[in-house]
């Protein structure tokens, strides 16, 4: 790592540091969902970075499914997840007259919800820790009614501890 440079003249940006990435570590995390709702995977992601001996870099997360998604949301109050699920149900209700219903009435709304929320995230890693905000957690958002086994590809790019 190079020495930090002085902050910008405007004073809004911290000192800039540079690293030469020396590892790319990859693993697949299996997540058992309980049906529609949110399953927190923050600890799993942090454990992966620690086991990969990641120091500074980025954690990439990619969900290998089209009817679930990845989100960063508040992890202090479970009512937030309840309200988010309610909002998503209002945006893509099961009874909206969808044409695609091969896998059941919850399938097409699940695809819409996944399109709105996304299947990939990136989280900075600083000094071996996820640089999440105080109330932020990483979640698999299951958009189907019944439980599923979902796979999240985790990849750390950066320097090693």
N, C-alpha and C positions, 0 to 999 in steps of 0.2 A: 504494500500500500504506500502511496506517496503521501507526503506531508500535505495537510489541508491548506488550501489557498484561502486568502482573506475573503470575507463576505463581500457581496456586491456593494457598490457605492450606495445604492438605495437602502441597504440594510434589511431587506426583506428575506433574503436567502441566506441559509447557513453556509458555513465554509464548505467548499467542495472537496471531496476526497475521491481518490482514484484507486481502483484495484485492477489487478490482472486476473481474470477468472482462470482458475486452475482445475475446477471440477464441474462435471455435469453428472448429477446423481438422479436416478429415476426409480420409482416404485409405483405399484398400483395398490390403492387402498380400497378394500371391499367395505361397503356401507350397507347395512341392513336397515331399511326404512320401515316404519310402522304403518304406512299408508300416507295419505295426504297430510302434509305438515313439514316441519323442519327438523333435521337431525344435525346437531353441531359436530363439526369435525376439527375444531381449532386445535385441540390437544393432539390429535393424530397428526396434523400438519406440523406442529411444533416438534413432536417426537421424531418425525421423519427428518426434519432439518438437523436436529441434534444427532441422530444416528448417522446422517450423511456427513457429519462434522462441518456443516456449513457455517461460515462466519459472516461474510458480507456478500450480498448478491440479491437474487430474486427467487421466490418460490412461485412456480407456475402450477396451476391446478386446472385439469381438464376433465369434464364429466363425459363419459362415453355413452350418452343416452340422449334421446330426443323428447322424452316426456318427463324430465326432471331437470333441475338446474342448480347452479352454484350461486350463492349470494353472500355478501358481507352485510351483516345486520347487527342490531343491538342484541347483546347477550345478557343484559341485566334484568329485563322484565319480560317474562313469557307472554304477557298480553300483547307485546309488539308482534310476535309471530302469529298470534290469533288474529289480530287485526290485518296483518299482511295477507294471511290466507283468505280472509273475508274479502279484501280488496281484489285479490286475484280471481276469486269466484265471481265477483261482480263483473270483472272485465271479460271473462271467458266462461260463462255458465254452461253447464252440461246440456241444458234444454234449449240451446240457441238454434237448433235445426241444422247442425253440422252435416255435411255430406259424408265425410269419413267417419265411420262408426264400426269398422271391422273388429276392433278390439274392445268395443263397449262404448257407452255414452260418455265416459270420462277421458277417453283417449285424445280426441281432437282438442278439447279444452286444455289438456295437459301439454300438447304441442304448442299451442298459442302462448301459454304461460312460460314455457321454456324459451320460446323465441323472445319474449319480452324481458326476461331476466337473464338469460345467457347461460352458457355451459363452460365458460372459462374465466379464470381470475388470475391476477398476479399480485403478489404481496412482497414488498421489500423486506429483506432480512438484514438487520444491522446488529453487529456484534453477537451473532448467533441467535437473535430473537426476532420473531415476526414483528414488524413495525406497524401493528394494528393500533387503532385508537383505544382509549380506555374502555369503552363500552362495545367494542366491535368483536364479533365472532364470525367464523366461517361456517356456512351451513350447506348441506344438500337439501334442496327444496323438492320434496316429492310431490308431484302433481297428480298422480294416479290414486285412486281410492284404496286399493289393496296394497299390502306390503310388497316391496321389491328389493332385490339385491342390486345395488348400483356400484359401478367402478369409477374411481377417481384416479387419474394418472397424476402423480406428483413428480415434479422435476425441479431440482435446485440447480441454479447456475451461479457460480461465484467462486469466492475464495474459501479455502479450507481452514478450519481452526488450527 
